[in-house]
């Protein structure tokens, strides 16, 4: 069933965040130099879980039969997130002089993915409009918190920056685990 496929994708993304967190702790801890293999394994797991999770989520979203009309399509969400990425890329780099890293893309990708899931679950009749709206607001707040960490990273002393880099991964994983538990409960 399509909603269970999305659920599996969410849990794979939780695993992706946890593997990314391990990689971050091993590869970026100030004053610590890990062997290459210790960095490579969690990085490879991050990619594996992320790609698999995305495959399941896309499959579930594409397989969902929409029984409730939604004002916004998943294609529109993806397009809006692509535009948002360009705006944030230019604003953070040109106006704020922040070095561009992959994390900006990942934050924008994450919010787009979560909004597509919420829209699909609402349109598939699994969640009420109110539940979808509340979950979307929480997702935007979580993404905004991730963005704040992203913007502050280079302004912090090394150990605080290290922890600031971990915060979005923990928040995203907690949100996805929570939304998955909600999905199971409904």
N, C-alpha and C positions, 0 to 999 in steps of 0.2 A: 504494500500500500504506500502511496506517495508520501503521506505524512510521517510514516516510520522511516522512509528513506531520508527525509530531511532530518529527522531525529538522529539517525546514525551519523549523518554528515556533521551535525552540531557536536556530537560527542567526539568525532574524529578531530574537529577543530579545537575542542578542549585539550585533547592529547597533543595537538600541534602546539598550542600555547604552552603547555607544560614542557614539551621538548625544547621549545624556543627559550623558555625560562632557564632550563638546565644549560643550554648552549650559552646564553647570555652570562650566566654565573661562571661558567668555565672560561669563556673567551674574553670577557670584558671586566673581570674583577680587578680593581686597581692593585698593583703590586703582586699580581699572581700571573705566572706564565705556565699554561697548561700544555701538555704534549699535543701534537697535531691530531692524533687519533681521538683523544678526549674531546677535542673540538668537533671533529668530523662526524662522529656517531650521532650526537644530539642534533647537529645541523641536518644530517641526512634524514633523521626521524622527523624533524620539523617539516621538511619538504614532503616526505612521504605521507605523513598524516594530513598536511594541508592540501595536497593535490587530491588525495582520496576523499577528504571531506568535501572539497569543492565539487568533485564529481557526483557525490551522492546528493548534495544540496541542489545542484543544477538539475540533476535527474528528477528529484522530487518536485522541484518547482515547475519543471516542464511537464511532469506527469499529472499535476493536480488539475482536477476538474473544477472550474470556477463556478460556484453556484450562487455567489453573492457578487453583485456588480461592485467593482472597485473603481474609484475615480482615477487612479494612477496605475499604470502597468509596470511590470518589472523592467521592461525596456526603458521606460521613462526614468525609473529610479537609477538604473545603470548609467544612462545618459547624464542625468543630473550629477551623479557622483563623479563622472569623468570631467564634467565642467568644474565641479568643486575642486577636484584635484589640481586642475590647471590654475585656478584662481589661488588656491593655497600655496602651490608651488611658486608662483610668481610673487605673491605677497610675502611669504616667509623668506624667500631668497633675495628678492630685490629690495623690499622695504625693510625687512627685519635683519637682513644679512645673515640668515641662518643657513648653514651648510645643508644642502639637500641630501637626505638619506632615504633608504628604502622604507623606513618606518612611516613616513608620510603617506606613501602609496598604500601601505598595509592598513593604516588607520582608516583611510577613505574607502578602501576595498572592504574592510570589515563592516563599516556602517552600511554600505550599499548592500552587502550580502544579508545582513540582519534585517534591513528594511524589506528586502525581497522576500525573505522567509516570513516575516510578519504579514506582509501583503498577501502572500500565497495562503497562509493559514487562515487569515480572515476571509479571503475570497473562496476558499474551499469549505467554508462553513464550520471550521474547527474552533475559531475564536470569535467572540463578539467584537463589535466595533470598539467598545470601551476598553476591552482587554488589549486589542491591537494598538489603540492609541496610547495607552499607558506603557505598554512594552516599547513602542516606538520612542516615546519621550525618554524613557530610561536608557534606551540604546543611544540616543543622541547625547544624553548627559555623560554616559560612559565614554563615548567617542570624544567629546569635548575635553574630558579629563585626560584622556590619552594625548590629545593635541596639546594641552597645557604642559604635560610632561615632555613632549617632543620639543616644544619651544623653549623650555627652561633648561634642557639637558646641558647645553654648552655654557650656561651661565652659572652652573653649580660647581662646587668643589668635587673632586673625583669620586669620593665615596657616596656623596648625596646624588650625584649624577648617575652612578651605578644603580642606586635604588630607584631613582626616577625612571630609569630605563626598564626596570622590572614592573613598575606599577601598572602600565597599560596591559601587559600580558596577564597579570593577575585579575585585573578588572574585566577584561574581555572573557577570560575563562570562567570567571564567576558568573558573569551575565549569561553566557551560553549554557552553563550548567543549570542556572536558575530557569531560563526559558525552556530548557529541555525537560526539567522536572515539571514545570507548569504544563507543558505539552502532554506529558504522560498522565498528569492529574485530570486533564480535561477530556 
